[in-house]
Amino acid sequence: MPPTSVGWADSRAAVASLARRISNLIRSVDDVDVPALGVWTAGQLAAHLTHVFEIELDLINETASPLADLADLAELTQVRVRDEAVRDPQALARRVEDAAAAFLAVARELDGSEPREWLGQVKATASVLACHIVSESMIHGLDLARAIGRRWPVERGHAMLAFEGFICPMYQALGRPGYAVDQVRAAGVTACYDIRIRGGGRVFFAFAEGGLSIEPPSDRRVDCHLWVDPRALMLLAWHRTDLARPVLTGQVLPWGRRPWLSFRLPGLIKTP
């Protein structure tokens, strides 16, 4: 199965499931001022999650992207959170539910392949928009849950959708090899990683000259093979864990000509 083949029904079901979980999690926030993620409090992180659902609703309805260049994504995110007037968890949770319901109502009339413009005018599809909701909800739900002392199990199917349905097609459509690469740590690195997803597809991560290309498997020389659980892969990609724990627990298995390169991979990736 190629890494961008995801089920549209599965994507919509994941959006519905995560909308319920996110809204319930936001409602459980007792102290909106508790530190949560970077400079954000729990209330601000809840606001960001609300914005994710609302922005994707606009995009699936073909409203113009609020961002002209993806390089400005971090700034846009910070400004929207800073300017958000609502901090009441109950109100934010209702907004998540309303936006998710409206998104899914539109999605039911589509087959997932319809072209849509993502942030920064990146060419995407309706399916990519849904899987972006899955990715953001899964990771930031974990951040918020950790901040307020709640459990947040990461589901394997959701992690698969986030990687195969959002990260791979988005990065390929972006056409900017250096966008998600740490230029300092990647300096001088030329390496090909064969990423094999447990229960999913297979893809090559090829690093060269400060850039990353995500490619279908080929006969090119591979430096490091990685069999990886999709949950561990997403947590590694978003720097929510280091590699030691998933290796020791059997969620990641490296092998090949240069298996030690597996420990360099998380540091080569830069998140927005």
Backbone hydrogen bonds in HBPLUS format (Angstrom, degrees):
<---DONOR---> <-ACCEPTOR-->    atom                        ^
c    i                          cat <-CA-CA->   ^        H-A-AA   ^      H-
h    n   atom  resd res      DA  || num        DHA   H-A  angle D-A-AA Bond
n    s   type  num  typ     dist DA aas  dist angle  dist       angle   num
A0005-SER N   A0002-PRO O   3.20 MM   3  5.66 171.4  2.21 120.9 122.2     1
A0011-SER N   A0007-GLY O   2.93 MM   4  6.19 151.6  2.01 144.9 152.8     2
A0012-ARG N   A0008-TRP O   2.98 MM   4  6.24 163.8  2.01 153.0 156.2     3
A0013-ALA N   A0009-ALA O   2.95 MM   4  6.11 157.9  2.00 146.1 152.8     4
A0014-ALA N   A0010-ASP O   2.92 MM   4  6.10 149.0  2.02 143.8 152.1     5
A0015-VAL N   A0011-SER O   3.03 MM   4  6.32 153.9  2.10 147.5 154.1     6
A0016-ALA N   A0012-ARG O   3.03 MM   4  6.30 163.7  2.06 150.5 154.5     7
A0017-SER N   A0013-ALA O   2.92 MM   4  6.11 162.2  1.95 147.6 152.7     8
A0018-LEU N   A0014-ALA O   2.86 MM   4  5.95 168.7  1.87 152.1 155.4     9
A0019-ALA N   A0015-VAL O   2.87 MM   4  5.93 149.3  1.97 145.8 154.4    10
A0020-ARG N   A0016-ALA O   3.20 MM   4  6.44 156.1  2.26 144.4 149.5    11
A0021-ARG N   A0017-SER O   3.06 MM   4  6.38 162.0  2.09 147.1 152.4    12
A0022-ILE N   A0018-LEU O   2.74 MM   4  5.80 165.6  1.76 150.9 155.3    13
A0023-SER N   A0019-ALA O   2.96 MM   4  5.99 164.7  1.98 144.6 149.4    14
A0024-ASN N   A0020-ARG O   3.01 MM   4  6.15 159.8  2.05 146.8 152.6    15
A0025-LEU N   A0021-ARG O   2.87 MM   4  6.03 152.5  1.94 145.1 153.5    16
A0026-ILE N   A0022-ILE O   2.84 MM   4  6.07 164.8  1.86 156.7 160.0    17
A0027-ARG N   A0023-SER O   3.03 MM   4  6.21 157.9  2.08 144.0 150.0    18
A0028-SER N   A0024-ASN O   3.21 MM   4  6.41 129.8  2.48 134.9 147.0    19
A0028-SER N   A0025-LEU O   3.02 MM   3  5.16 135.7  2.23  99.0 111.7    20
A0029-VAL N   A0026-ILE O   3.10 MM   3  5.47 167.1  2.12 114.8 118.1    21
A0034-VAL N   A0031-ASP O   3.40 MM   3  5.83 174.2  2.41 114.7 115.8    22
A0043-GLY N   A0032-VAL O   2.84 MM  11  4.22 161.9  1.87 130.2 125.6    23
A0042-ALA N   A0034-VAL O   2.82 MM   8  5.62 136.8  2.00 154.6 168.5    24
A0036-ALA N   A0040-TRP O   2.90 MM   4  5.74 157.8  1.95 155.5 150.4    25
A0037-LEU N   A0040-TRP O   3.22 MM   3  5.14 155.7  2.28 126.5 133.9    26
A0040-TRP N   A0037-LEU O   2.85 MM   3  5.14 153.7  1.92 139.5 135.9    27
A0045-LEU N   A0041-THR O   2.91 MM   4  6.19 157.4  1.96 153.2 159.6    28
A0046-ALA N   A0042-ALA O   2.93 MM   4  6.11 154.1  2.00 145.5 152.7    29
A0047-ALA N   A0043-GLY O   3.01 MM   4  6.24 146.9  2.12 137.9 146.9    30
A0048-HIS N   A0044-GLN O   2.94 MM   4  6.27 152.8  2.01 144.9 152.0    31
A0049-LEU N   A0045-LEU O   3.01 MM   4  6.32 160.5  2.05 150.8 155.1    32
A0050-THR N   A0046-ALA O   3.04 MM   4  6.29 152.0  2.12 143.2 150.9    33
A0051-HIS N   A0047-ALA O   2.94 MM   4  6.27 153.0  2.01 149.1 156.4    34
A0052-VAL N   A0048-HIS O   3.00 MM   4  6.37 147.5  2.11 149.6 158.4    35
A0053-PHE N   A0049-LEU O   3.44 MM   4  6.82 160.9  2.48 151.1 152.1    36
A0054-GLU N   A0050-THR O   3.13 MM   4  6.40 160.5  2.17 149.7 155.7    37
A0055-ILE N   A0051-HIS O   2.76 MM   4  5.84 163.2  1.78 158.2 161.6    38
A0056-GLU N   A0052-VAL O   3.07 MM   4  6.19 167.3  2.09 151.2 154.9    39
A0057-LEU N   A0053-PHE O   3.07 MM   4  6.20 144.5  2.20 138.2 147.8    40
A0058-ASP N   A0054-GLU O   3.13 MM   4  6.43 156.6  2.19 143.4 148.7    41
A0059-LEU N   A0055-ILE O   2.93 MM   4  6.26 157.7  1.98 151.2 157.7    42
A0060-ILE N   A0056-GLU O   2.92 MM   4  6.07 158.2  1.97 148.0 152.7    43
A0061-ASN N   A0057-LEU O   3.17 MM   4  6.30 138.5  2.35 139.1 149.7    44
A0061-ASN N   A0058-ASP O   3.17 MM   3  5.13 128.0  2.46  93.1 107.0    45
A0063-THR N   A0058-ASP O   2.89 MM   5  5.16 166.8  1.90 152.9 149.0    46
A0062-GLU N   A0059-LEU O   2.97 MM   3  4.85 156.5  2.02 103.1 107.6    47
A0120-GLY N   A0067-LEU O   3.07 MM  53  4.88 128.1  2.35 119.6 126.2    48
A0072-ASP N   A0069-ASP O   2.95 MM   3  5.78 166.7  1.96 125.0 129.1    49
A0073-LEU N   A0070-LEU O   3.05 MM   3  5.20 159.8  2.09 116.9 116.4    50
A0076-LEU N   A0072-ASP O   2.98 MM   4  6.24 165.1  2.00 158.6 162.9    51
A0077-THR N   A0073-LEU O   2.93 MM   4  6.13 165.5  1.95 157.6 161.4    52
A0078-GLN N   A0074-ALA O   3.02 MM   4  6.24 162.3  2.05 148.7 153.1    53
A0079-VAL N   A0075-GLU O   2.92 MM   4  6.11 163.6  1.94 155.0 159.5    54
A0080-ARG N   A0076-LEU O   2.94 MM   4  6.13 165.0  1.97 154.7 158.3    55
A0081-VAL N   A0077-THR O   3.10 MM   4  6.29 161.2  2.14 147.9 153.0    56
A0082-ARG N   A0078-GLN O   2.85 MM   4  6.01 161.3  1.88 150.1 156.1    57
A0083-ASP N   A0079-VAL O   2.89 MM   4  6.03 153.7  1.96 149.7 156.2    58
A0084-GLU N   A0081-VAL O   3.30 MM   3  5.21 153.0  2.38  98.2 106.0    59
A0092-LEU N   A0088-ASP O   3.05 MM   4  6.33 163.4  2.08 159.8 165.0    60
A0093-ALA N   A0089-PRO O   2.88 MM   4  5.99 159.0  1.92 149.7 155.5    61
A0094-ARG N   A0090-GLN O   3.07 MM   4  6.33 154.1  2.14 143.7 150.3    62
A0095-ARG N   A0091-ALA O   3.08 MM   4  6.37 151.3  2.17 143.9 151.7    63
A0096-VAL N   A0092-LEU O   3.00 MM   4  6.36 153.6  2.07 150.7 157.4    64
A0097-GLU N   A0093-ALA O   3.05 MM   4  6.36 164.3  2.08 150.6 154.2    65
A0098-ASP N   A0094-ARG O   2.87 MM   4  6.09 159.9  1.91 151.3 157.0    66
A0099-ALA N   A0095-ARG O   2.89 MM   4  6.00 168.4  1.91 151.7 155.0    67
A0100-ALA N   A0096-VAL O   2.90 MM   4  5.99 163.0  1.92 152.6 157.8    68
A0101-ALA N   A0097-GLU O   2.96 MM   4  6.05 160.7  1.99 145.6 151.2    69
A0102-ALA N   A0098-ASP O   3.02 MM   4  6.21 159.7  2.06 147.9 153.3    70
A0103-PHE N   A0099-ALA O   2.85 MM   4  6.02 157.6  1.90 148.6 155.4    71
A0104-LEU N   A0100-ALA O   2.90 MM   4  6.08 167.7  1.92 153.8 156.7    72
A0105-ALA N   A0101-ALA O   2.98 MM   4  6.13 142.6  2.13 139.6 150.0    73
A0106-VAL N   A0102-ALA O   3.17 MM   4  6.47 155.9  2.23 147.6 152.1    74
A0107-ALA N   A0103-PHE O   2.88 MM   4  6.13 163.0  1.91 150.4 156.1    75
A0108-ARG N   A0104-LEU O   2.97 MM   4  6.03 146.1  2.09 142.6 148.7    76
A0109-GLU N   A0106-VAL O   3.04 MM   3  5.67 151.7  2.13 115.7 123.7    77
A0110-LEU N   A0107-ALA O   2.95 MM   3  5.16 164.8  1.98 114.4 118.3    78
A0127-SER N   A0112-GLY O   2.97 MM  15  4.54 148.1  2.07 139.6 130.2    79
A0126-ALA N   A0114-GLU O   2.91 MM  12  5.64 134.9  2.12 148.6 162.6    80
A0116-ARG N   A0124-ALA O   2.96 MM   8  5.14 166.6  1.98 115.1 118.2    81
A0124-ALA N   A0116-ARG O   2.73 MM   8  5.14 154.4  1.79 170.6 179.3    82
A0118-TRP N   A0122-VAL O   2.72 MM   4  5.06 170.9  1.73 165.2 162.1    83
A0121-GLN N   A0118-TRP O   3.18 MM   3  5.61 125.7  2.49 142.0 139.1    84
A0129-LEU N   A0125-THR O   3.21 MM   4  6.61 154.9  2.27 149.9 156.2    85
A0130-ALA N   A0126-ALA O   3.13 MM   4  6.47 159.0  2.17 149.8 154.8    86
A0131-CYS N   A0127-SER O   2.97 MM   4  6.23 160.3  2.01 151.1 156.7    87
A0132-HIS N   A0128-VAL O   2.86 MM   4  6.08 132.7  2.09 142.3 154.9    88
A0132-HIS N   A0129-LEU O   3.21 MM   3  5.10 130.8  2.47  91.8 105.0    89
A0133-ILE N   A0129-LEU O   3.21 MM   4  6.59 153.6  2.29 147.3 152.9    90
A0134-VAL N   A0130-ALA O   3.13 MM   4  6.52 153.9  2.20 143.2 150.6    91
A0135-SER N   A0131-CYS O   2.95 MM   4  6.14 159.3  1.99 140.8 145.7    92
A0136-GLU N   A0132-HIS O   2.94 MM   4  6.14 177.5  1.94 160.5 160.0    93
A0137-SER N   A0133-ILE O   2.90 MM   4  5.88 163.8  1.92 150.5 156.0    94
A0138-MET N   A0134-VAL O   2.93 MM   4  5.92 160.8  1.97 147.7 153.4    95
A0139-ILE N   A0135-SER O   3.13 MM   4  6.28 172.2  2.14 154.4 155.9    96
A0140-HIS N   A0136-GLU O   2.89 MM   4  5.75 157.8  1.94 148.4 154.8    97
A0141-GLY N   A0137-SER O   2.80 MM   4  5.28 135.4  2.00 127.3 139.0    98
A0142-LEU N   A0138-MET O   3.31 MM   4  6.36 148.5  2.41 128.5 135.8    99
A0143-ASP N   A0139-ILE O   3.05 MM   4  6.45 152.4  2.13 142.0 150.0   100
A0144-LEU N   A0140-HIS O   2.91 MM   4  6.07 164.7  1.93 145.0 148.4   101
A0145-ALA N   A0141-GLY O   2.87 MM   4  5.99 160.7  1.91 147.7 153.8   102
A0146-ARG N   A0142-LEU O   2.94 MM   4  6.08 161.0  1.98 150.7 155.3   103
A0147-ALA N   A0143-ASP O   3.09 MM   4  6.30 153.0  2.16 143.4 150.9   104
A0148-ILE N   A0144-LEU O   3.11 MM   4  6.39 147.0  2.22 149.4 157.0   105
A0149-GLY N   A0145-ALA O   2.93 MM   4  5.83 107.5  2.47 141.4 157.0   106
A0150-ARG N   A0145-ALA O   2.77 MM   5  4.63 168.2  1.79 141.2 142.0   107
A0149-GLY N   A0146-ARG O   3.45 MM   3  5.16 160.8  2.49  95.2 100.6   108
A0159-ALA N   A0155-GLU O   3.02 MM   4  6.34 158.7  2.06 154.2 160.5   109
A0160-MET N   A0156-ARG O   2.93 MM   4  6.19 152.2  2.01 150.4 158.2   110
A0161-LEU N   A0157-GLY O   3.06 MM   4  6.31 158.9  2.11 145.3 150.2   111
A0162-ALA N   A0158-HIS O   2.95 MM   4  6.18 158.5  1.99 149.8 155.8   112
A0163-PHE N   A0159-ALA O   3.04 MM   4  6.25 159.5  2.09 148.3 152.7   113
A0164-GLU N   A0160-MET O   2.84 MM   4  5.82 159.7  1.88 158.1 161.5   114
A0165-GLY N   A0161-LEU O   2.71 MM   4  4.86 138.4  1.88 125.1 137.5   115
A0166-PHE N   A0162-ALA O   3.21 MM   4  5.15 134.5  2.43 110.6 118.9   116
A0167-ILE N   A0162-ALA O   3.01 MM   5  6.43 166.5  2.03 158.3 160.7   117
A0168-CYS N   A0163-PHE O   3.04 MM   5  6.20 168.8  2.05 171.0 171.0   118
A0170-MET N   A0166-PHE O   2.87 MM   4  5.67 156.4  1.93 154.2 162.1   119
A0171-TYR N   A0167-ILE O   2.98 MM   4  5.94 165.5  2.00 148.3 152.7   120
A0172-GLN N   A0168-CYS O   3.06 MM   4  6.18 160.1  2.10 151.8 157.7   121
A0173-ALA N   A0169-PRO O   2.95 MM   4  6.02 153.0  2.02 143.5 150.6   122
A0174-LEU N   A0170-MET O   2.91 MM   4  6.03 138.0  2.08 143.8 155.7   123
A0179-TYR N   A0176-ARG O   3.02 MM   3  5.58 171.1  2.03 127.5 130.3   124
A0212-LEU N   A0177-PRO O   2.81 MM  35  4.85 154.2  1.87 117.1 122.7   125
A0181-VAL N   A0178-GLY O   3.38 MM   3  5.24 167.4  2.39 110.9 110.1   126
A0270-LYS N   A0180-ALA O   2.74 MM  90  4.74 168.3  1.75 121.8 123.6   127
A0182-ASP N   A0268-LEU O   2.87 MM  86  5.24 164.5  1.90 134.1 138.9   128
A0186-ALA N   A0182-ASP O   2.87 MM   4  5.87 144.2  1.99 153.4 164.8   129
A0187-ALA N   A0184-VAL O   3.37 MM   3  5.43 159.8  2.41 101.0 106.8   130
A0189-VAL N   A0186-ALA O   2.97 MM   3  5.22 167.4  1.99 131.3 131.4   131
A0191-ALA N   A0207-PHE O   3.05 MM  16  5.26 149.1  2.15 132.4 141.5   132
A0207-PHE N   A0191-ALA O   2.79 MM  16  5.26 168.6  1.80 167.9 168.6   133
A0223-ASP N   A0192-CYS O   2.90 MM  31  5.34 153.4  1.97 140.3 149.1   134
A0224-CYS N   A0192-CYS O   3.29 MM  32  6.68 159.8  2.33 154.5 156.8   135
A0193-TYR N   A0205-PHE O   2.76 MM  12  4.98 170.8  1.77 148.1 150.8   136
A0205-PHE N   A0193-TYR O   2.84 MM  12  4.98 158.1  1.88 144.3 151.8   137
A0194-ASP N   A0224-CYS O   2.89 MM  30  6.25 160.7  1.92 148.8 155.1   138
A0226-LEU N   A0194-ASP O   2.79 MM  32  5.98 158.3  1.84 169.5 162.0   139
A0195-ILE N   A0203-VAL O   2.77 MM   8  5.27 157.2  1.82 173.3 172.0   140
A0203-VAL N   A0195-ILE O   2.93 MM   8  5.27 157.0  1.98 147.3 155.0   141
A0196-ARG N   A0226-LEU O   2.78 MM  30  5.95 172.5  1.78 172.2 169.5   142
A0228-VAL N   A0196-ARG O   2.90 MM  32  6.16 164.8  1.92 165.7 167.3   143
A0197-ILE N   A0201-GLY O   2.93 MM   4  5.53 163.5  1.96 166.4 171.6   144
A0200-GLY N   A0197-ILE O   2.92 MM   3  4.94 167.1  1.93 125.8 124.9   145
A0198-ARG N   A0228-VAL O   2.88 MM  30  5.79 166.6  1.90 147.0 146.9   146
A0204-PHE N   A0215-GLU O   2.80 MM  11  5.02 177.1  1.80 155.1 155.9   147
A0215-GLU N   A0204-PHE O   2.91 MM  11  5.02 162.9  1.94 145.3 150.7   148
A0206-ALA N   A0213-SER O   2.95 MM   7  5.24 175.7  1.95 158.4 159.9   149
A0213-SER N   A0206-ALA O   2.91 MM   7  5.24 157.8  1.96 145.2 152.5   150
A0208-ALA N   A0211-GLY O   3.03 MM   3  5.41 154.7  2.10 143.1 150.5   151
A0211-GLY N   A0208-ALA O   2.95 MM   3  5.41 154.0  2.01 116.4 124.6   152
A0258-ARG N   A0223-ASP O   2.79 MM  35  5.30 156.3  1.85 168.7 160.6   153
A0225-HIS N   A0255-TRP O   2.76 MM  30  5.25 167.0  1.77 162.4 163.3   154
A0255-TRP N   A0225-HIS O   3.02 MM  30  5.25 150.8  2.10 141.3 145.2   155
A0227-TRP N   A0253-LEU O   2.96 MM  26  5.06 169.9  1.97 143.2 144.6   156
A0253-LEU N   A0227-TRP O   2.78 MM  26  5.06 155.3  1.84 151.1 158.3   157
A0229-ASP N   A0251-GLN O   2.78 MM  22  5.17 154.4  1.84 157.6 161.6   158
A0233-LEU N   A0229-ASP O   2.99 MM   4  6.27 157.6  2.04 154.9 162.2   159
A0234-MET N   A0230-PRO O   3.05 MM   4  6.22 159.7  2.09 146.5 149.7   160
A0235-LEU N   A0231-ARG O   3.14 MM   4  6.36 161.2  2.18 147.7 153.0   161
A0236-LEU N   A0232-ALA O   2.89 MM   4  6.03 151.3  1.97 148.6 156.7   162
A0237-ALA N   A0233-LEU O   2.85 MM   4  6.03 159.5  1.90 147.8 153.9   163
A0238-TRP N   A0234-MET O   3.05 MM   4  6.18 150.7  2.14 144.9 151.2   164
A0240-ARG N   A0235-LEU O   2.68 MM   5  4.85 162.2  1.71 159.6 159.1   165
A0239-HIS N   A0236-LEU O   3.05 MM   3  4.92 162.5  2.08 105.0 108.0   166
A0247-VAL N   A0243-LEU O   3.10 MM   4  6.20 154.3  2.17 156.2 163.9   167
A0248-LEU N   A0244-ALA O   2.91 MM   4  6.10 164.2  1.94 156.4 160.9   168
A0249-THR N   A0245-ARG O   2.92 MM   4  6.10 142.2  2.06 151.8 162.8   169
A0251-GLN N   A0246-PRO O   2.70 MM   5  4.75 135.5  1.90 151.6 157.0   170
A0252-VAL N   A0246-PRO O   3.08 MM   6  5.47 135.9  2.29 124.9 118.4   171
A0250-GLY N   A0247-VAL O   3.25 MM   3  5.24 162.8  2.28 103.2 107.8   172
A0261-LEU N   A0258-ARG O   3.03 MM   3  5.88 164.6  2.05 124.2 128.9   173
A0262-SER N   A0259-PRO O   3.01 MM   3  5.81 166.9  2.03 121.7 125.9   174
A0263-PHE N   A0260-TRP O   3.19 MM   3  5.94 148.2  2.30 116.9 122.2   175
A0264-ARG N   A0261-LEU O   2.94 MM   3  5.16 148.4  2.04 105.6 115.7   176
A0265-LEU N   A0261-LEU O   3.27 MM   4  6.57 136.2  2.48 149.1 160.5   177
A0268-LEU N   A0265-LEU O   2.98 MM   3  5.24 144.1  2.11 109.0 119.8   178
A0269-ILE N   A0266-PRO O   3.29 MM   3  5.56 147.7  2.40 103.6 112.1   179
